[in-house]
Every structure is written in C-alpha cells, then in structure tokens.
Amino acid sequence: MTATHLGMPAFPAAAGQAVRDDVLRANLRRATHTIRDKRARAVTELADWDRLRAAGKAVKDHTLRRLDHYLLRLEEAVTAAGGTVHWAADAAEANRIVTALVLATGEREVVKVKSMATQEIGLNEALEAAGIAAYETDLAELIVQLGHDRPSHILVPAIHRNRAEIRDVFRAEMGRWGRPAPEGLGDDPRELAEAARLHLREKFLRAKVAVSGANFMVAETGTMVVFESEGNGRMCLTLPETLISVVGIEKVVPTFRDLEIFLQTLPRSSTAERMNPYTTMWTGLGPSNGAEDGPAAFHLVLLDNGRTDTLADEVGRQALRCIRCSACLNVCPVYERAGGHAYGSVYPGPIGAILSPQLRGTGSGIDASLPYASTLCGACYEVCPVAIDIPEVLLHLRERVAQGGPATREGIRVRIRPARGHTAERAAMRAARLLLERPGALRAGERLLSRARRLRPRRLPGPGRAWTDSRELPVPPAEPFRDWWARERGGRA
C-alpha cells in the first residue's frame, strides 16, 4: 500500500492534537449527528432491513470465497464488451499503468470521479510527477484538493471544514486551478455550489480522459457501477473519450440480482436516501454497444494492494465486505472527537482501523496503533449494512500487534518485533497470573495495598503513565473484600 499518509505519529498522538481543536470537534459533532439521525430514520422505513443486511453479508462472503472465479469471469465479460483489463499487484504498478495509459492519449490532464482506491494508491501525486494534472470533480473532494488538504471522511471528505472555511479556500485557490471564484463570494451553500459548478464546467467540457473508481463490478456482464449525488460522475463517465477505472478486487459481485441488495442498502446507510440521485452503470465501450455516449476506450485496473493478504486471514477478511457507506464513522465516539486525519489513511474511522493495518501491515507506528483506536462499544457493528464485526477484528489485530506480527510489507508477509510498550504489558500479565494462582500471596498483597492506600501515586510509572494520562488511579479500599467477608460472614473468603 502507498506510504502517502505514513510517517504520521501514532493514533494517540495525532488524536491528542485533534481533540484540542474546538472548531474541528464542532464541525464533526454537527455533521455526524445529522447524518446518523437521518440514516436511522431511513433504515426504519424498511421492515426487512435485517434480512437485507444478512443477504448482503452472504453475497459478499460467497464472492470472497470464490474471488478468483468471479474476477476471471469479470475479465472475460469486460473484454467481450470492448474494454481492456489490467491487473495491478500493488500501488506502484497501478500508478504505472494509469500514467502510461494517460500519456498514450497525448493528454496532460484528467478529470476524476471520487475514488478511494486512487487516493489509497496516491494516484494524483503519481500523475503530477509525470506532468499530468488531475482535477477532482466531487464537490467535497474539490474542496480538499483546493485546500491542499486530505480527506477526513469516506462520504463527506471535507466534513472537517465549515462554510466560512470553504468560502476562503474557493476565493484563494480557484483562480490557480481554473475559473476563479465569483467576486464577493459568500458562504451560503447555494453560492458555494454554484461557484464549484462554474469552475468545473469548463473542465468537464475540455477533458478527453477521465479516471474513476467503482462501487461495484458485476461479474456476469462486466458492468461497472458508480453511486454519486451531484452529477459530476455522470459527466466524467460519459463525456471523455478515454475512461480508466481503478477498482479494488473485492468490489465484484456475481450477478445483477446480487446488486439489487446493495442498491437498497448503500444509499440508506450512506446518504440516508431511498435511492441514490445518480447511479451510473456502463459496460465496455459506449459506441460499440450502440450507445450515443460513453468512452471510445475503456480500461479497468483491478487493484490488489494487500487485499489477497487480507483475504487469507479468516477473521480479518470480513473487512473486505465493506461497501464504503461510512455509517460506522458517524456513530463512532472516537472518530467524532478525533476526526479522520488522525487515522493516517484514506480509510478513517472504525473501518479504517481494521482495513489499513491489514492492507499496509502493522510495521509502522500509526498502523500498529489503529486497532486500539476504539472503545469497543459495538455501535459500528450494529449499523454496518454488511454486518462486519469490527470489534472482533479489532481484538484480533490487537493480538497480532501484541504478538509482533505477521505484518505485510510490499506484498511480503514478515514478522516484526512486538510494538513498543507491549513487552511490558505481557510482563504485567504474567505477573498477574502468578499472583492469581497463589491465593495466599494474593491475600497478602491485598492487605498491603489497603494499608498503603494513602501512599497511592497519582500516575503510574513507566509505560503505565499512558493509562493515567486521562484517568485517575483508583483508590484502594480501606479493607480487602476477603477480610470483610470473613468478618461479616464468619468464614474464609
């Protein structure tokens, strides 16, 4: 996986900085509460929501078990429809393929549909290094790009920005990228949306090459499916002459009938809508299939980038069910306070805490800390439309980190040393086991602790300091429970 966001501090340090930003916390609290309340109402409209959720889980699990079969079937269908399929083992290979395809057209700019896969591999940076300008056309992604920022949410990448901040970004930066912001631009949402529409319109009409992702790929027909809410995707997917789609291999579903499930669950879980405003589907080349619009050349880049390693983990593989709805982010108390940037990945929140350490491995400080970025409250599991048991995977990954591996680095599975601090933790657990196995020693220790209660330190020494940075050390009781029981009940405890 690309190292675009690596080199960041571990999650506790990054989150510690974020929680001190009052504006950020206010923006996140307002946005996440609004989205999750609307989603809750949209979901309750369906009496069979639980059955749809179970069906989505079953389809995803079936597909992952036979992923090799369905990917080959997809390749055959795409090729038969006039498209070209490319296989990319990692980010570097995917970037080389896309860059070469763009350069072959003679163009030096592309328009992009919102795509987490291309953000994952750092495609924009790779294209820029080759002299190719990539323009984001999703409104929130445009805000992030113009602001020289990073996405902080799966559905709403600019959730950490308020209207005044967006207005200032548009005023300062639009002119450097194309059509400048209108004079006297205010912070009314309608004014901001109109400024973005005018800025992007000239790019849509000029661009000859587009880059997209896909929410789903239908194996039986080779059809790509993109959900979006603004119409920018429709413009990108139909106007340019060349379309290049970079899609993770886990996005395939076997049939159109399977797709029907996600056409119902994804919009309600993400935007709280009964159906998506724009659902674009295309199969191969537009002209060759008798359509009046669509690309004359279509390339599909199937991206692995750590996914087959994740698939090999019987517990962790359920993260590959994710349909990127972002419902787990909106109910997560940790995400609400820390924001998306603290996760050091294009995948923030609970799903990022289990997906990024599997795609990238746990060899870095940020990835080794992500499985601990959770209260394990279980709210993420309750809202997940494909029933990913995120708390289960978090505990599984914590065990992996504590034991020191395995980690994935550039497609090679290796063992790493235990993460810093876990050696002391394991030593403490061993000491506790020895004490608990010896009732006499435990009783003596309890009495000693009670008698020395006034000497209780406010903070623990060494690695234990992290625990008492945000908690008070409990005061030992004046009398051990065993002694109280013997005195009150007249017997040994």
Secondary structure, 3 states (H helix, E strand, C coil): CCCCCCCCCCHHHHHHHHCCCHHHHHHHHHHHHHHHHHHHHHHHCCCCHHHHHHHHHHHHHHHHHCHHHHHHHHHHHHHHCCCEEEEECCHHHHHHHHHHHHHHHCCCEEEECCCHHHHHHCHHHHHHHCCCEEEECCHHHHHHHHCCCCCCCCCCCCCCCCHHHHHHHHHHHHHHHCCCCCCCCCCCHHHHHHHHHHHHHHHHHHCCEEEECCCEEECCCCEEEEEECCCHHHHHHHCCCEEEEEEEHHHEECCHHHHHHHHHHHHHHHCCCCCCCEEEEEECCCHHHCCCCCCCEEEEEEECCCHHHHHCCCCHHHHHHCCCCCHHHHHCHHHHHHCCHHHCCCCCHHHHHHHHHHHHCCCCHHHHHHHHCCCCCCHHHHHCCCCCCHHHHHHHHHHHHHHCCCEEECCEEECCCCCCCHHHHHHHHHHHHHHHCCHHHHHHHHHHHHHCHHHCCCCCCHHHHHHHCCCCCCCCCCCCHHHHHHHHHCCCC
